[in-house]
Amino acid sequence: MCAPWLGPDEVRKLRRKEAPQAWTVSDLPLLDAARQRLGDPETARRALRHRAAVDAERRRMADVIDNVLAADDDGEGAVTMLRGRDLQDSLIDETALPSGDPDLLAGPFAHIVVDEAQELTDAEWQMLLLRCPSRSFTIVGDRAQARHGFTESWQERLERAGLDRIDLATLSINYRTPEEIMAAAEPVIRAELPDANVPTSIRSGNVPVEHGSVADLTTILDTWLAAHDEGTACVIGTGAETFHATPRVRSLTPELSKGLEFDLVVLVDPEEFGEGIEGAVDRYVAMTRATRQLVILTS
């Protein structure tokens, strides 16, 4: 309806096969932009509820005052001041009356901290800028972990988003991932993003990256659990059926593993994570979740 120039094949590409009418994360900034322009109907409903509560309290207070005056013998003196509207209103604490829950995410905020900033779209940046008039941000992000590509520099990206007076600090030391694992992960991301900032590992784990068959998954996990009384492991694959999680062994997709870390990471068929930049990023992210040991299994 909004793009009549699109042909049938182009329209089919835009339609989702599953739950085509369900909201998505990408819809959120568009809904927010519409609300900013049209107003939030819930705000008006909250105001109506609050006014109704104030009116009810005013009627209740008027009844109380009438009863006090009726009990006054001569109807004169300070008690008659209660008939004044200003004094009656001062007896009503509007802040204590129900007005509905405020929108705690509406802002404004003096400062905003943004993590995984490499994933934000232009529309999502506008949501944040709208809520932070001071333009005061702490932004953390890794171009090498941008699933949909990140060809600009951070300076260019943030300026295009609407920020200025930018101070950049680059992470150069990797405290989490042993150098043996980073040596295997670095070529994976550089194949798609040659100028990726890959920090240098500060430590060696003295445990080489292992390769094996998917058929060995259970044996590998049982052996590791028997040898380690503490710690957590994670099996990372594209299907939920990869592994049934236990208290010490998680089972995640590459996308959901971002930002987490585990003592042992087992990758299941990483070549099936996808092609191009998205597949490379998912493999790189999954490999670098390991703090001690990485095992790569293929079918």
KOLSE-505554 format. One record per residue: x, y, z of N, C-alpha, C, O, CB in turn. Coordinates in steps of 0.1 Angstrom, whole numbers, padded with zeros to 4 digits, always signed. Glycine has a CB too. Layout:
// KOLSE-505554
XYZXYZXYZXYZXYZ/...
//
This chain:
// KOLSE-505554
+0008-0012+0000+0000+0000+0000+0009+0013+0000+0005+0023-0006-0009+0000+0012/+0020+0012+0007+0028+0024+0008+0039+0024-0003+0045+0035-0005+0035+0024+0022/+0041+0014-0010+0051+0013-0020+0046+0006-0033+0050-0005-0036+0064+0006-0015/+0036+0012-0040+0029+0006-0051+0039+0003-0063+0035-0004-0072+0018+0014-0056/+0051+0009-0063+0060+0007-0074+0068-0006-0072+0074-0011-0082+0070+0018-0074/+0066-0013-0061+0073-0026-0059+0066-0037-0067+0054-0038-0067+0074-0030-0044/+0074-0046-0073+0068-0057-0081+0065-0068-0071+0069-0068-0060+0077-0062-0092/+0057-0079-0076+0054-0090-0067+0066-0097-0061+0065-0101-0049+0046-0100-0076/+0076-0099-0069+0088-0106-0063+0095-0097-0052+0099-0103-0042+0099-0108-0074/+0095-0084-0054+0101-0076-0043+0092-0076-0031+0097-0076-0020+0102-0061-0049/+0079-0076-0033+0070-0076-0021+0072-0089-0013+0072-0089-0001+0055-0075-0026/+0073-0101-0021+0076-0114-0014+0088-0113-0006+0089-0120+0005+0076-0125-0024/+0099-0107-0010+0111-0106-0003+0109-0098+0011+0117-0101+0020+0122-0099-0011/+0100-0089+0011+0098-0081+0023+0089-0088+0033+0088-0084+0045+0092-0068+0019/+0082-0099+0029+0072-0105+0038+0079-0117+0045+0086-0125+0040+0060-0111+0030/+0077-0117+0058+0082-0128+0067+0073-0140+0065+0061-0139+0064+0083-0123+0081/+0080-0152+0065+0072-0164+0064+0065-0168+0077+0054-0173+0076+0082-0175+0059/+0072-0165+0088+0066-0169+0101+0061-0156+0108+0067-0146+0108+0076-0176+0110/+0049-0157+0114+0043-0146+0121+0044-0133+0114+0050-0123+0120+0049-0145+0135/+0039-0131+0102+0041-0119+0094+0035-0107+0101+0039-0096+0097+0035-0121+0081/+0025-0108+0110+0019-0097+0116+0025-0094+0130+0020-0084+0136+0004-0099+0117/+0034-0102+0134+0040-0099+0148+0049-0087+0148+0056-0084+0138+0047-0112+0153/+0049-0080+0159+0059-0069+0161+0073-0075+0162+0075-0086+0166+0055-0061+0174/+0082-0067+0157+0097-0070+0158+0104-0059+0165+0099-0048+0167+0103-0073+0144/+0117-0062+0168+0125-0051+0175+0126-0039+0165+0127-0028+0170+0139-0057+0179/+0127-0042+0152+0129-0031+0142+0117-0022+0142+0118-0011+0137+0132-0037+0129/+0105-0027+0146+0093-0019+0146+0093-0008+0157+0087+0002+0156+0081-0027+0147/+0101-0011+0168+0100-0003+0180+0104+0012+0177+0096+0021+0181+0110-0008+0190/+0115+0015+0170+0118+0030+0168+0107+0036+0159+0105+0048+0161+0131+0031+0162/+0101+0029+0150+0091+0035+0142+0078+0038+0150+0072+0048+0148+0087+0025+0130/+0075+0029+0159+0063+0031+0168+0066+0043+0177+0058+0051+0180+0060+0019+0176/+0079+0044+0182+0083+0055+0191+0082+0068+0183+0077+0078+0189+0097+0052+0196/+0087+0068+0171+0086+0081+0163+0071+0085+0161+0068+0097+0162+0093+0079+0150/+0063+0075+0158+0049+0078+0157+0043+0084+0169+0035+0094+0169+0041+0066+0152/+0046+0078+0181+0041+0083+0194+0046+0097+0197+0038+0105+0202+0045+0073+0205/+0058+0100+0193+0064+0113+0196+0056+0124+0188+0054+0135+0192+0079+0114+0192/+0051+0120+0176+0044+0130+0167+0029+0130+0170+0023+0141+0169+0046+0126+0153/+0024+0119+0174+0009+0119+0176+0005+0120+0190-0006+0122+0194+0004+0106+0170/+0015+0117+0199+0011+0117+0214+0009+0103+0218+0005+0094+0210-0001+0126+0216/+0010+0101+0231+0007+0088+0237-0007+0087+0243-0010+0095+0252+0018+0084+0248/-0016+0079+0237-0030+0079+0243-0030+0075+0258-0039+0079+0265-0038+0070+0235/-0020+0068+0262-0020+0063+0276-0018+0076+0285-0023+0076+0296-0010+0053+0278/-0010+0085+0280-0007+0097+0288-0020+0105+0291-0023+0109+0302+0003+0107+0281/-0029+0106+0280-0042+0113+0282-0051+0105+0292-0058+0111+0300-0049+0114+0268/-0050+0091+0291-0059+0084+0300-0054+0085+0314-0062+0085+0323-0058+0069+0296/-0041+0086+0316-0035+0088+0330-0040+0101+0335-0044+0102+0347-0020+0087+0330/-0040+0112+0327-0044+0125+0331-0059+0125+0335-0062+0131+0345-0041+0135+0320/-0067+0118+0327-0081+0117+0330-0083+0110+0344-0091+0114+0352-0089+0110+0319/-0076+0099+0346-0078+0092+0358-0074+0100+0370-0080+0100+0381-0070+0079+0358/-0063+0108+0368-0058+0117+0379-0068+0128+0382-0071+0130+0394-0044+0123+0375/-0073+0134+0372-0083+0145+0374-0096+0139+0381-0101+0146+0390-0087+0151+0361/-0100+0127+0377-0112+0121+0383-0109+0118+0398-0117+0120+0407-0115+0108+0376/-0097+0114+0401-0093+0111+0415-0093+0124+0423-0097+0124+0435-0079+0104+0416/-0088+0135+0417-0087+0148+0424-0102+0153+0427-0105+0158+0438-0080+0159+0416/-0110+0152+0417-0124+0156+0418-0131+0148+0430-0139+0154+0438-0132+0155+0405/-0129+0135+0430-0135+0127+0440-0130+0131+0454-0137+0132+0464-0132+0112+0438/-0117+0134+0455-0111+0138+0468-0117+0152+0472-0119+0154+0484-0096+0139+0467/-0119+0161+0462-0124+0174+0465-0139+0173+0470-0142+0180+0480-0124+0183+0452/-0147+0164+0464-0160+0162+0469-0160+0156+0483-0168+0160+0492-0168+0152+0460/-0151+0147+0486-0150+0141+0499-0146+0151+0509-0151+0151+0520-0140+0129+0499/-0136+0160+0505-0132+0170+0515-0143+0180+0518-0145+0185+0529-0120+0177+0509/-0151+0183+0507-0162+0193+0509-0172+0187+0519-0178+0194+0527-0169+0196+0496/-0175+0174+0518-0184+0168+0528-0178+0169+0542-0186+0171+0552-0187+0153+0524/-0165+0166+0543-0159+0167+0557-0161+0181+0562-0164+0183+0574-0144+0163+0556/-0158+0192+0554-0159+0205+0558-0173+0209+0562-0176+0215+0572-0154+0215+0547/-0183+0204+0554-0197+0207+0558-0200+0201+0571-0208+0208+0579-0206+0201+0547/-0195+0189+0574-0198+0183+0587-0192+0191+0599-0197+0193+0609-0193+0169+0587/-0179+0196+0596-0172+0204+0606-0180+0217+0609-0182+0221+0620-0158+0208+0602/-0185+0224+0598-0192+0236+0600-0205+0234+0607-0210+0242+0615-0194+0243+0586/-0212+0223+0603-0225+0220+0610-0223+0218+0625-0233+0220+0632-0231+0207+0603/-0212+0213+0629-0209+0211+0643-0205+0224+0650-0204+0224+0663-0199+0200+0645/-0202+0235+0643-0198+0247+0649-0210+0255+0654-0220+0256+0647-0190+0256+0639/-0209+0259+0667-0221+0265+0674-0225+0278+0667-0237+0280+0664-0218+0267+0688/-0216+0287+0665-0220+0301+0660-0217+0303+0645-0221+0313+0640-0212+0311+0668/-0210+0293+0639-0208+0294+0624-0199+0306+0621-0199+0311+0609-0221+0296+0617/-0190+0310+0630-0181+0321+0628-0167+0317+0632-0165+0306+0637-0186+0334+0636/-0158+0326+0630-0144+0324+0634-0136+0316+0623-0140+0316+0612-0144+0315+0647/-0125+0310+0628-0115+0304+0619-0121+0293+0611-0117+0290+0600-0103+0300+0626/-0131+0286+0617-0137+0274+0611-0143+0278+0597-0143+0270+0588-0147+0268+0620/-0149+0290+0596-0156+0294+0584-0146+0296+0573-0150+0296+0561-0163+0307+0586/-0133+0297+0576-0123+0298+0565-0123+0286+0556-0118+0286+0545-0109+0301+0571/-0128+0275+0562-0128+0262+0554-0136+0263+0542-0135+0254+0533-0132+0251+0563/-0145+0273+0541-0153+0274+0529-0145+0280+0518-0149+0279+0506-0165+0283+0532/-0133+0286+0520-0125+0291+0509-0120+0280+0500-0115+0270+0505-0114+0299+0515/-0120+0283+0487-0116+0272+0478-0101+0270+0479-0097+0258+0478-0120+0276+0463/-0093+0280+0481-0079+0279+0481-0075+0270+0493-0066+0261+0492-0072+0292+0483/-0081+0272+0504-0078+0263+0516-0083+0249+0514-0076+0240+0518-0085+0269+0528/-0095+0248+0508-0099+0234+0505-0090+0227+0496-0087+0215+0498-0113+0235+0498/-0085+0234+0485-0075+0227+0476-0062+0224+0483-0056+0214+0480-0073+0236+0464/-0058+0232+0492-0046+0230+0499-0046+0217+0508-0036+0211+0512-0042+0242+0508/-0058+0213+0511-0060+0201+0519-0059+0188+0511-0059+0177+0517-0074+0201+0527/-0059+0190+0498-0058+0178+0489-0044+0176+0484-0038+0185+0477-0068+0180+0477/-0038+0165+0487-0024+0162+0483-0025+0154+0469-0027+0142+0469-0016+0154+0493/-0024+0162+0458-0026+0155+0445-0015+0145+0442-0017+0136+0435-0026+0166+0434/-0003+0147+0448+0008+0138+0445+0006+0124+0451+0012+0114+0447+0021+0144+0451/-0003+0124+0461-0006+0111+0468-0017+0103+0461-0020+0092+0465-0009+0113+0483/-0024+0110+0451-0035+0104+0445-0030+0095+0433-0020+0099+0427-0045+0114+0440/-0037+0085+0430-0033+0076+0418-0033+0084+0405-0043+0090+0402-0042+0064+0417/-0023+0082+0397-0022+0088+0384-0017+0079+0373-0015+0083+0362-0014+0101+0384/-0015+0066+0377-0010+0057+0367+0005+0056+0368+0011+0066+0372-0015+0060+0353/+0011+0045+0364+0025+0044+0364+0031+0053+0353+0027+0052+0341+0030+0030+0362/+0041+0061+0356+0048+0070+0346+0057+0061+0337+0061+0050+0340+0056+0081+0352/+0060+0066+0325+0068+0059+0316+0083+0062+0320+0088+0073+0317+0066+0064+0301/+0089+0053+0327+0102+0055+0332+0113+0055+0321+0124+0060+0323+0106+0044+0342/+0110+0051+0309+0119+0051+0298+0117+0063+0289+0124+0064+0278+0118+0038+0290/+0109+0072+0292+0106+0084+0284+0117+0094+0285+0118+0103+0276+0092+0090+0287/+0124+0095+0296+0134+0105+0298+0128+0118+0303+0116+0118+0307+0142+0107+0285/+0135+0129+0303+0149+0130+0298+0159+0124+0308+0157+0124+0320+0152+0144+0294/+0170+0119+0302+0181+0114+0310+0193+0124+0309+0196+0129+0298+0185+0100+0306/+0201+0125+0320+0213+0134+0319+0224+0127+0312+0232+0133+0306+0217+0138+0333/+0224+0113+0313+0235+0106+0307+0230+0092+0304+0222+0086+0311+0248+0105+0316/+0234+0086+0293+0230+0073+0288+0242+0065+0285+0252+0069+0278+0221+0074+0276/+0243+0052+0290+0253+0043+0287+0248+0033+0277+0237+0027+0279+0258+0036+0300/+0255+0031+0266+0250+0022+0255+0260+0011+0253+0272+0014+0251+0248+0030+0242/+0256-0001+0255+0264-0013+0253+0260-0019+0239+0249-0017+0235+0263-0023+0264/+0269-0027+0233+0267-0033+0220+0262-0023+0210+0253-0025+0202+0256-0044+0221/+0269-0011+0211+0264+0000+0202+0266-0002+0188+0260+0005+0179+0271+0013+0206/+0274-0012+0184+0276-0014+0170+0264-0020+0163+0263-0019+0150+0287-0024+0168/+0254-0024+0170+0242-0030+0164+0231-0020+0162+0221-0023+0156+0237-0041+0173/+0232-0008+0167+0221+0002+0167+0219+0007+0153+0229+0011+0146+0224+0013+0177/+0207+0008+0149+0203+0014+0136+0202+0029+0137+0202+0034+0149+0190+0008+0130/+0201+0036+0126+0199+0051+0127+0186+0054+0135+0186+0063+0143+0197+0057+0113/+0175+0047+0133+0163+0049+0140+0164+0047+0155+0158+0054+0163+0152+0041+0134/+0172+0037+0159+0174+0034+0173+0182+0045+0179+0180+0049+0191+0180+0020+0175/+0192+0050+0172+0200+0061+0177+0191+0074+0180+0193+0081+0190+0211+0065+0168/+0181+0076+0171+0172+0087+0173+0164+0086+0185+0161+0096+0192+0163+0089+0160/+0160+0074+0189+0153+0071+0201+0161+0076+0213+0156+0082+0222+0149+0056+0203/+0174+0072+0213+0183+0076+0224+0186+0091+0225+0185+0097+0235+0196+0068+0223/+0188+0097+0213+0191+0111+0213+0179+0119+0218+0181+0130+0224+0195+0116+0199/+0168+0115+0214+0155+0122+0218+0154+0122+0234+0149+0132+0239+0143+0115+0212/+0159+0112+0240+0158+0110+0255+0170+0116+0262+0170+0116+0275+0156+0096+0258/+0180+0122+0255+0191+0127+0262+0195+0141+0256+0204+0141+0248+0203+0117+0261/+0188+0151+0260+0191+0165+0254+0205+0169+0255+0210+0177+0247+0181+0175+0260/+0212+0165+0266+0226+0169+0268+0236+0163+0259+0247+0167+0258+0230+0165+0283/+0231+0152+0251+0240+0145+0242+0252+0139+0250+0263+0139+0244+0245+0154+0231/+0250+0135+0262+0261+0130+0270+0259+0115+0271+0250+0109+0277+0261+0136+0285/+0269+0108+0264+0268+0093+0263+0281+0087+0266+0292+0092+0264+0264+0089+0248/+0280+0074+0272+0292+0065+0272+0288+0054+0263+0278+0047+0265+0295+0060+0287/+0296+0052+0252+0292+0042+0242+0303+0031+0241+0315+0034+0239+0290+0049+0228/+0298+0019+0241+0308+0008+0241+0303-0001+0229+0292-0005+0228+0308-0001+0254/+0312-0004+0220+0309-0013+0209+0321-0018+0201+0332-0012+0202+0300-0005+0199/+0319-0029+0194+0330-0035+0187+0326-0037+0172+0316-0045+0170+0334-0049+0193/+0332-0030+0163+0329-0032+0149+0330-0046+0144+0322-0051+0135+0338-0023+0140/+0339-0054+0150+0341-0068+0147+0329-0077+0151+0328-0088+0147+0354-0073+0152/+0320-0071+0159+0309-0079+0164+0296-0073+0158+0285-0076+0163+0308-0079+0179/+0296-0065+0148+0284-0060+0141+0279-0070+0131+0285-0072+0121+0287-0046+0134/+0268-0077+0134+0263-0088+0126+0258-0083+0112+0258-0091+0103+0251-0094+0133/+0255-0070+0111+0250-0065+0098+0260-0056+0091+0256-0049+0082+0237-0058+0100/+0272-0057+0095+0283-0050+0089+0285-0036+0095+0275-0030+0101+0280-0048+0074/+0297-0031+0095+0301-0018+0101+0313-0013+0093+0324-0015+0097+0304-0019+0116/+0310-0007+0082+0321-0003+0073+0327+0011+0076+0338+0014+0072+0317-0002+0059/+0320+0019+0084+0325+0032+0088+0334+0031+0100+0335+0021+0107+0313+0041+0092/+0341+0042+0103+0348+0043+0115+0338+0048+0126+0327+0052+0123+0360+0054+0114/+0342+0046+0139+0333+0051+0149+0331+0066+0149+0320+0070+0151+0339+0047+0163/+0341+0073+0145+0339+0088+0144+0328+0091+0134+0319+0099+0136+0352+0095+0140/+0329+0084+0122+0319+0087+0111+0306+0082+0116+0296+0089+0113+0324+0080+0099/+0305+0071+0122+0292+0065+0126+0285+0074+0136+0273+0077+0135+0294+0051+0132/+0292+0078+0146+0286+0086+0157+0282+0100+0152+0272+0106+0156+0295+0087+0169/+0290+0106+0143+0287+0119+0137+0274+0118+0129+0266+0127+0129+0299+0124+0129/+0273+0107+0121+0261+0105+0113+0249+0103+0121+0238+0107+0118+0263+0093+0103/+0251+0097+0133+0239+0095+0142+0235+0108+0149+0224+0109+0153+0243+0085+0153/+0244+0118+0149+0240+0131+0154+0248+0136+0166+0244+0145+0173+0226+0131+0158/+0259+0129+0169+0268+0133+0180+0280+0140+0176+0285+0138+0164+0272+0120+0188/+0285+0149+0184+0297+0156+0181+0306+0156+0194+0302+0150+0204+0295+0171+0176/+0317+0163+0194+0326+0163+0205+0329+0149+0210+0327+0145+0222+0321+0172+0217/+0334+0141+0201+0335+0126+0204+0350+0123+0208+0359+0127+0201+0332+0118+0191/+0351+0117+0219+0364+0112+0224+0364+0097+0223+0356+0090+0229+0367+0116+0239/+0374+0092+0215+0375+0077+0213+0386+0071+0221+0397+0077+0222+0377+0075+0198/+0383+0059+0226+0394+0051+0233+0393+0037+0227+0382+0031+0227+0392+0052+0248/+0404+0032+0223+0404+0019+0217+0409+0008+0226+0420+0010+0233+0413+0019+0204/+0402-0003+0227+0406-0014+0235+0417-0022+0228+0415-0026+0216+0395-0024+0239/+0429-0023+0234+0440-0030+0227+0444-0043+0234+0452-0050+0228+0452-0020+0227/+0440-0045+0246+0444-0057+0254+0431-0065+0257+0421-0060+0261+0451-0053+0267/+0433-0078+0254+0422-0088+0257+0425-0095+0269+0434-0103+0270+0420-0098+0245/+0417-0093+0280+0419-0099+0293+0412-0112+0294+0415-0120+0303+0415-0090+0304/+0402-0115+0285+0394-0126+0287+0398-0139+0279+0399-0150+0285+0380-0123+0282/+0402-0137+0266+0404-0149+0258+0419-0152+0256+0427-0143+0253+0398-0146+0244/+0423-0165+0259+0437-0169+0257+0442-0167+0243+0434-0167+0233+0438-0183+0261/+0455-0165+0241+0460-0162+0228+0458-0173+0219+0458-0171+0206+0475-0158+0230/+0458-0186+0224+0456-0197+0215+0442-0196+0208+0441-0199+0196+0457-0210+0222/+0432-0192+0215+0419-0191+0209+0418-0179+0200+0412-0179+0189+0408-0189+0220/+0424-0167+0204+0424-0156+0195+0431-0158+0182+0428-0152+0172+0430-0144+0203/+0442-0166+0183+0449-0169+0170+0440-0176+0160+0442-0174+0148+0462-0178+0174/+0431-0184+0165+0421-0191+0156+0410-0182+0152+0405-0183+0141+0416-0203+0163/+0406-0173+0161+0394-0164+0158+0397-0152+0150+0389-0148+0142+0388-0159+0171/+0409-0147+0151+0413-0135+0143+0411-0136+0128+0405-0127+0122+0427-0131+0146/+0416-0147+0122+0415-0148+0107+0400-0149+0103+0397-0145+0092+0422-0160+0102/+0392-0154+0112+0377-0156+0109+0371-0142+0106+0363-0141+0097+0370-0163+0120/+0374-0132+0115+0368-0119+0113+0375-0111+0103+0369-0103+0096+0367-0112+0126/+0388-0112+0102+0396-0104+0093+0393-0108+0078+0395-0099+0069+0411-0105+0095/+0388-0120+0076+0384-0124+0062+0373-0115+0057+0372-0113+0045+0380-0138+0062/+0364-0110+0065+0353-0101+0061+0355-0087+0065+0350-0078+0059+0340-0106+0068/+0363-0084+0076+0365-0070+0080+0380-0069+0083+0385-0070+0095+0357-0067+0093/+0388-0066+0073+0403-0066+0074+0408-0056+0085+0418-0059+0091+0409-0063+0061/+0401-0045+0087+0406-0035+0096+0399-0036+0110+0399-0027+0118+0403-0021+0091/+0394-0048+0113+0387-0050+0126+0397-0048+0137+0409-0052+0136+0381-0065+0127/+0393-0042+0148+0401-0041+0160+0401-0054+0168+0392-0056+0176+0396-0029+0169/+0411-0062+0166+0413-0074+0174+0423-0072+0185+0435-0072+0182+0417-0086+0164/+0419-0071+0197+0429-0068+0208+0438-0080+0210+0435-0092+0207+0421-0065+0221/+0450-0077+0216+0460-0087+0218+0458-0094+0232+0456-0087+0242+0474-0081+0218/+0457-0107+0232+0455-0114+0244+0467-0112+0254+0479-0112+0249+0453-0129+0241/+0464-0110+0266+0474-0108+0276+0480-0121+0282+0489-0120+0290+0469-0098+0287/+0473-0132+0280+0477-0144+0286+0476-0156+0277+0469-0156+0267+0468-0147+0299/+0483-0167+0281+0482-0179+0273+0475-0189+0282+0478-0190+0294+0496-0184+0269/+0466-0197+0276+0460-0207+0284+0466-0221+0284+0463-0230+0291+0446-0209+0279/+0476-0222+0275+0484-0235+0273+0475-0246+0269+0478-0258+0272+0492-0238+0286/+0463-0243+0263+0453-0253+0259+0450-0251+0244+0444-0241+0241+0440-0253+0268/+0455-0259+0235+0452-0256+0221+0437-0258+0218+0430-0265+0225+0461-0266+0212/+0433-0251+0207+0420-0253+0202+0418-0267+0197+0426-0272+0189+0416-0242+0191/+0408-0274+0201+0406-0288+0197+0395-0289+0186+0386-0281+0185+0401-0297+0209/+0397-0299+0177+0387-0301+0166+0383-0316+0167+0390-0325+0171+0393-0298+0152/+0370-0318+0164+0365-0332+0165+0352-0333+0158+0347-0325+0150+0363-0336+0179/+0345-0344+0161+0332-0347+0154+0321-0344+0164+0322-0345+0176+0332-0362+0150/+0309-0340+0158+0297-0338+0166+0293-0350+0174+0287-0349+0185+0286-0333+0157/+0296-0361+0169+0293-0374+0176+0300-0375+0190+0296-0382+0199+0297-0386+0168/+0311-0367+0192+0319-0367+0204+0314-0357+0214+0320-0356+0225+0333-0365+0201/+0303-0350+0211+0299-0339+0220+0296-0344+0234+0302-0338+0244+0286-0333+0215/+0289-0354+0236+0285-0359+0250+0298-0363+0257+0299-0360+0269+0275-0370+0249/+0307-0370+0251+0319-0375+0257+0328-0363+0261+0333-0363+0272+0327-0384+0248/+0329-0353+0253+0337-0341+0256+0331-0334+0268+0339-0330+0277+0337-0331+0244/+0318-0332+0269+0312-0325+0280+0314-0333+0293+0317-0328+0304+0297-0322+0278/+0311-0346+0292+0312-0355+0304+0327-0355+0310+0329-0354+0322+0308-0369+0301/+0336-0355+0301+0350-0355+0305+0354-0342+0311+0361-0342+0322+0359-0357+0293/+0349-0331+0306+0352-0318+0311+0346-0316+0325+0352-0311+0334+0347-0307+0302/+0333-0320+0326+0326-0319+0339+0333-0327+0350+0334-0323+0361+0311-0323+0338/+0337-0339+0346+0344-0348+0356+0357-0342+0361+0361-0344+0372+0346-0362+0350/+0364-0334+0352+0377-0329+0355+0376-0315+0362+0386-0310+0367+0385-0328+0343/+0364-0309+0362+0363-0295+0367+0351-0295+0377+0339-0297+0372+0361-0285+0356/+0353-0293+0389+0343-0292+0399+0335-0279+0398+0324-0278+0402+0348-0294+0413/+0342-0269+0393+0336-0256+0391+0337-0251+0377+0344-0257+0369+0342-0245+0401/+0330-0240+0374+0330-0235+0360+0318-0238+0352+0310-0247+0356+0343-0239+0353/+0316-0231+0341+0305-0233+0332+0310-0235+0318+0320-0230+0314+0295-0221+0333/+0302-0243+0311+0304-0245+0297+0293-0241+0288+0282-0239+0294+0308-0261+0294/+0295-0240+0275+0284-0236+0266+0285-0243+0253+0296-0243+0247+0283-0220+0265/+0275-0249+0248+0274-0255+0235+0267-0244+0226+0256-0240+0228+0267-0268+0235/+0274-0240+0216+0269-0229+0207+0267-0235+0193+0276-0240+0186+0279-0217+0206/+0254-0235+0189+0251-0240+0175+0239-0232+0170+0233-0224+0177+0248-0255+0176/+0235-0235+0158+0224-0228+0152+0210-0234+0155+0200-0227+0153+0225-0228+0137/+0209-0246+0160+0196-0252+0163+0194-0254+0178+0204-0257+0186+0195-0265+0156/+0182-0253+0183+0179-0255+0197+0181-0269+0201+0183-0272+0213+0165-0251+0200/+0181-0278+0191+0182-0292+0194+0197-0296+0196+0200-0308+0198+0176-0301+0183/+0206-0286+0195+0220-0289+0196+0224-0297+0209+0231-0307+0208+0229-0276+0195/+0218-0292+0220+0222-0298+0233+0211-0294+0243+0207-0282+0243+0236-0294+0237/+0207-0303+0252+0198-0299+0262+0206-0294+0274+0214-0301+0280+0189-0312+0266/+0203-0282+0278+0211-0275+0288+0210-0282+0302+0199-0288+0305+0207-0261+0289/+0220-0281+0310+0221-0286+0323+0225-0274+0332+0229-0264+0327+0230-0298+0325/+0225-0276+0345+0229-0264+0354+0243-0258+0351+0245-0246+0353+0229-0269+0368/+0252-0266+0346+0266-0261+0343+0269-0260+0329+0280-0256+0325+0276-0270+0350/+0260-0264+0320+0263-0264+0306+0251-0257+0299+0240-0262+0299+0265-0278+0300/+0253-0245+0293+0243-0238+0286+0243-0243+0272+0252-0249+0267+0246-0223+0287/+0232-0239+0265+0230-0242+0251+0224-0230+0244+0213-0226+0247+0221-0255+0248/+0232-0223+0235+0228-0210+0230+0231-0210+0215+0239-0217+0210+0235-0199+0237/+0224-0201+0208+0227-0197+0194+0239-0187+0195+0241-0181+0205+0215-0192+0187/+0246-0186+0184+0257-0176+0184+0252-0162+0187+0259-0155+0195+0263-0175+0170/+0240-0158+0183+0236-0144+0185+0233-0142+0200+0236-0131+0205+0223-0142+0177/+0227-0152+0207+0224-0151+0221+0236-0152+0230+0236-0149+0242+0214-0161+0225/+0247-0157+0225+0259-0159+0233+0267-0146+0234+0276-0145+0242+0268-0169+0227/+0264-0136+0226+0271-0123+0226+0271-0117+0240+0261-0116+0247+0265-0113+0216/+0283-0112+0244+0284-0106+0257+0287-0115+0269+0289-0110+0280+0272-0098+0260/+0285-0128+0267+0287-0138+0278+0301-0144+0277+0308-0142+0267+0276-0149+0277/+0305-0151+0287+0317-0159+0287+0316-0171+0295+0308-0172+0304+0329-0150+0293/+0324-0182+0291+0323-0195+0297+0337-0201+0297+0346-0197+0289+0313-0204+0289/+0339-0210+0307+0352-0216+0308+0355-0225+0295+0366-0225+0290+0353-0225+0320/+0345-0232+0291+0346-0241+0280+0335-0237+0270+0323-0235+0273+0345-0256+0283/+0339-0236+0257+0329-0233+0246+0331-0244+0236+0342-0247+0231+0331-0219+0240/+0320-0250+0232+0320-0261+0222+0311-0255+0210+0299-0253+0212+0314-0274+0227/+0318-0253+0199+0311-0249+0187+0306-0261+0179+0314-0270+0176+0319-0240+0178/+0293-0261+0175+0288-0272+0167+0285-0267+0153+0277-0259+0151+0275-0278+0174/+0292-0273+0143+0291-0269+0129+0291-0254+0127+0281-0249+0122+0278-0275+0124/+0302-0248+0130+0303-0233+0129+0301-0228+0115+0297-0217+0112+0315-0228+0134/+0304-0237+0105+0302-0232+0091+0287-0231+0087+0284-0224+0077+0309-0243+0081/+0279-0236+0095+0264-0235+0093+0259-0222+0099+0247-0219+0099+0257-0247+0098/+0267-0214+0106+0263-0201+0112+0259-0191+0102+0251-0182+0105+0274-0196+0121/+0263-0193+0089+0259-0184+0079+0270-0179+0070+0282-0184+0073+0252-0171+0085/+0268-0171+0060+0278-0166+0051+0280-0151+0053+0272-0145+0060+0274-0170+0036/+0290-0146+0046+0292-0132+0046+0296-0127+0060+0301-0134+0068+0280-0125+0041/+0293-0114+0062+0297-0107+0074+0289-0113+0086+0295-0114+0097+0294-0092+0073/+0276-0116+0084+0269-0121+0096+0274-0135+0101+0275-0137+0113+0254-0123+0092/+0277-0144+0091+0283-0156+0095+0296-0155+0102+0299-0162+0112+0284-0166+0084/+0305-0146+0096+0318-0144+0102+0317-0139+0116+0325-0143+0125+0326-0135+0093/+0309-0129+0118+0307-0123+0131+0302-0133+0141+0307-0134+0152+0297-0111+0131/+0292-0141+0137+0287-0151+0146+0298-0161+0150+0298-0165+0162+0275-0158+0140/+0306-0165+0141+0317-0175+0144+0327-0168+0153+0331-0174+0163+0323-0180+0131/+0331-0156+0150+0341-0149+0158+0336-0146+0172+0343-0149+0182+0344-0135+0152/+0323-0142+0174+0317-0140+0187+0317-0153+0195+0321-0153+0207+0303-0134+0186/+0312-0163+0189+0311-0176+0195+0325-0181+0200+0326-0186+0211+0304-0186+0186/+0335-0180+0192+0348-0185+0195+0354-0177+0207+0361-0183+0215+0357-0184+0183/+0351-0164+0207+0357-0156+0218+0349-0155+0231+0352-0147+0239+0359-0142+0212/+0339-0164+0232+0332-0165+0245+0340-0173+0255+0338-0173+0267+0318-0171+0243/+0350-0181+0250+0358-0190+0258+0369-0183+0266+0376-0175+0260+0364-0201+0250/+0369-0186+0279+0380-0180+0287+0391-0190+0290+0402-0186+0294+0374-0175+0301/+0389-0203+0287+0399-0213+0289+0401-0222+0278+0412-0225+0273+0396-0221+0302/+0390-0228+0273+0391-0239+0263+0381-0237+0252+0369-0234+0255+0390-0252+0270/+0385-0240+0239+0376-0240+0228+0377-0253+0220+0388-0258+0217+0379-0228+0219/+0365-0259+0218+0364-0271+0210+0355-0268+0198+0344-0263+0200+0359-0283+0219/+0359-0272+0186+0351-0270+0174+0348-0284+0168+0356-0292+0165+0359-0262+0164/+0335-0287+0168+0330-0299+0163+0322-0298+0149+0315-0288+0148+0321-0306+0173/+0324-0307+0140+0317-0306+0128+0311-0320+0125+0315-0330+0130+0327-0302+0116/+0301-0319+0116+0294-0332+0112+0301-0339+0101+0297-0349+0096+0279-0329+0108/
//
